[in-house]
């Protein structure tokens, strides 16, 4: 699934999820193999929307996916760790109720009663106060802080074929510069300034070992992301990173 198709799928899911009330919190994500840690060569992609209703104490999970390189074995929400980290499953195990297992494409829409222990991984409840109420608070806080991801596992990648960190719907992000195409240094650091409304988390996912995140520093309405670039001893090389909901192209210059 191309990034354009994934974006279209995300727009369709958002339209189906709306309108959100004052007592609902809605989060979105684009799913890819590149967002897995470590990244993989999956040909698939997808999109997801997660809606928490704070009056009904429910969580609605909507997702669509296509072109997977393996057959689906499970899907969950993992929490809580900053991107691009890996962390255990927070939601029900072994998989979401009714998720289309064995498929390489499909869609899903299910609402979970978050007052039930069965909606969670038992170990997540134990690690977060031992009660359903405290587990719900921990999950909601983690998702709201951009520290959770929706993951689809498959026979191609049992640890996860495609995933994406959840971000608050309605958050808009602008990056300066727009990319580092043919401008990244042979070695050293580079900075990206992210402008976004207050309360919108800034997460960064890198897909190549020669690009790492040194720091993410918020200040007022902007956040500065500093990257470390490993010395390039050969030909020019390129990658992209995901900054919030944006893909950022980096082309590192060849060694002199």
C-alpha positions, -999 to +999 in steps of 0.1 A: +000+000+000+016+033-010+018+063+013-009+080-008-033+051-005-025+048+032-034+085+036-066+080+017-075+051+039-068+072+070-090+100+057-118+074+051-114+060+086-114+095+101-146+103+083-162+072+096-151+080+132-164+115+132-180+135+147-161+133+180-178+147+211-162+167+239-160+135+258-142+115+231-105+115+223-095+104+188-061+092+176-048+082+142-018+064+127-004+052+094+010+017+095+041+006+077+069-020+079+094+009+080+079+020+114+087-014+129+118-017+151+138-031+135+122-020+102+113-047+077+107-049+039+070-055+041+051-045+009+020-037+029+006-007+047-025+005+064-041+031+086-059+031+120-081+053+142-086+047+179-114+065+197-118+066+235-152+075+249-147+089+284-184+088+293-190+052+282-154+040+290-150+024+257-123+021+231-132+018+194-105+004+171-108+009+133-081-001+109-077-010+072-046-028+057-035-043+024-006-059+006+009-076+036+038-099+028+025-125+053-008-137+068-021-119+098-016-137+131-026-110+156-031-073+162-028-052+194-021-018+209+013-017+226+020+008+254+039+027+268+073+038+253+086+067+232+091+061+195+108+041+180+110+018+210+094-016+215+071-024+244+047-051+255+010-055+245-015-034+265-047-046+250-064-080+250-044-111+240-038-132+220-054-106+196-082-082+191-116-099+191-127-106+155-096-093+138-092-108+103-066-135+110-050-153+081-056-124+057-032-102+038-057-074+035-089-064+053-106-039+076-117-040+112-141-020+135-147-030+170-156-012+203-142-026+235-157-021+270-127-008+289-143-016+323-137-053+315-104-070+324-107-090+292-100-058+272-064-057+285-033-079+286-033-092+322+003-082+326-005-046+317-031-044+345-006-059+369+021-034+359-003-004+362-018-006+397-035-040+395-069-026+387-088-021+355-094+015+363-057+023+367-049+003+336-074+023+316-058+056+329-023+044+321-033+033+286-051+066+279-022+086+292+003+066+271-018+070+239-023+107+246+015+112+251+023+095+217+038+065+236+017+037+221+015+020+187-010-001+168+007-032+155-004-059+130+016-092+133+020-117+105+037-149+094+062-127+075+071-108+107+058-124+139+070-095+160+050-071+138+048-065+100+033-030+100+028-006+128+024+031+136+025+053+167-009+069+175-012+107+174-040+131+184-065+137+156-066+174+146-030+179+153-012+196+124+026+196+120+049+217+099+086+210+095+115+233+089+134+225+068+110+204+047+137+179+040+175+173+039+177+162+003+213+165-008+220+187+022+227+164+050+264+165+061+288+136+057+288+133+094+276+153+125+241+165+134+211+181+119+181+198+134+144+199+125+120+225+140+085+211+143+056+236+148+024+221+162-005+232+185-001+228+222-008+193+235+002+176+202+030+150+208+060+149+185+073+114+178+102+105+156+108+071+139+141+063+121+144+035+097+182+032+091+210+027+118+230+057+104+203+081+115+195+083+153+176+107+174+198+127+198+171+148+214+135+160+212+132+194+230+098+212+232+098+250+237+066+269+234+048+261+202+079+245+186+099+213+192+135+209+180+144+174+169+182+169+167+195+140+147+229+123+147+243+111+114+270+084+113+300+093+092+294+083+055+325+066+042+311+058+008+286+069-019+257+092-011+228+074+006+192+083+013+165+074+038+134+089+053+123+093+089+088+098+102+083+129+123+048+128+138+026+123+107+052+135+082+078+117+062+111+136+061+137+128+034+174+127+042+201+123+016+236+122+031+264+135+010+291+112-003+325+110+014+350+135-001 
